[in-house]
Amino acid sequence: MLQHHEKLSGRGYPFGIKGKDIKPFGRITSIADCYDSLTTRRPYNPPLTPYFALSIIVKSKGDYDPELLKAFVKMLGKVK
């Protein structure tokens, strides 16, 4: 799926598509991919807390599908 780096605002890559042109799977995986990259240890960054990672994602207004983001946050609340 090449659309997981696309943003609803059109600021993503590799195609710079936006809005409804991004398939639902691309919208879902863009949220999950961003959250994973922020909360997982990387050679260049330590992991962020789940709360801080979500605060960064939520501040990116216009980049993520708001309904899918709400569902993602609810899902995280149920993870033990």
C-alpha positions in Angstrom: 0.0 0.0 0.0 1.7 3.1 -1.2 -0.8 5.5 0.4 0.2 5.1 4.0 2.3 8.3 3.8 -0.4 10.3 2.1 -2.2 13.0 4.1 -5.8 14.3 3.7 -4.3 17.8 3.3 -2.3 16.7 0.3 1.1 17.2 2.1 2.0 13.5 1.9 3.9 11.4 -0.5 4.7 9.7 -2.9 1.8 11.0 -5.0 0.6 14.1 -3.0 -3.0 12.9 -3.3 -5.6 14.2 -0.8 -9.1 13.8 0.6 -11.3 11.2 -0.9 -8.6 10.2 -3.4 -6.9 8.3 -0.5 -8.4 4.9 -0.1 -9.8 3.9 3.3 -7.0 1.4 3.9 -4.4 4.2 3.2 -6.2 6.4 5.7 -6.2 3.7 8.4 -2.6 2.7 7.8 -1.4 6.3 7.8 -2.6 6.7 11.4 -1.2 3.4 12.6 2.1 4.0 10.8 2.6 7.4 12.3 1.7 6.2 15.8 4.0 3.2 15.5 6.9 5.3 14.3 6.4 7.7 17.3 6.1 5.0 20.0 8.7 2.6 18.8 12.4 2.9 19.6 14.3 4.1 16.5 18.0 4.5 15.9 17.5 8.3 15.6 14.8 8.8 18.3 13.7 7.3 21.6 10.0 6.1 21.8 7.4 8.7 22.9 4.7 7.9 25.4 1.3 6.9 23.8 -0.3 10.1 25.1 2.4 12.3 23.7 2.4 10.5 20.4 -1.4 10.9 20.1 -1.1 14.6 21.0 1.3 15.1 18.1 -1.0 13.2 15.7 -4.1 15.2 16.8 -2.3 18.5 16.3 -1.8 17.6 12.7 -5.2 18.9 11.8 -6.3 18.1 8.3 -3.8 15.3 7.8 -5.8 12.4 9.2 -9.4 11.3 8.9 -11.1 12.6 12.0 -13.5 9.7 12.3 -10.8 7.1 11.9 -8.6 8.9 14.4 -11.4 8.9 17.0 -11.9 5.1 16.4 -8.1 4.6 16.7 -8.0 6.5 20.1 -11.0 4.4 21.4 -9.3 1.2 20.3 -6.1 2.2 22.1 -8.2 2.7 25.3 -9.2 -0.9 25.1 -5.7 -2.3 24.7 -4.3 -3.9 27.9 
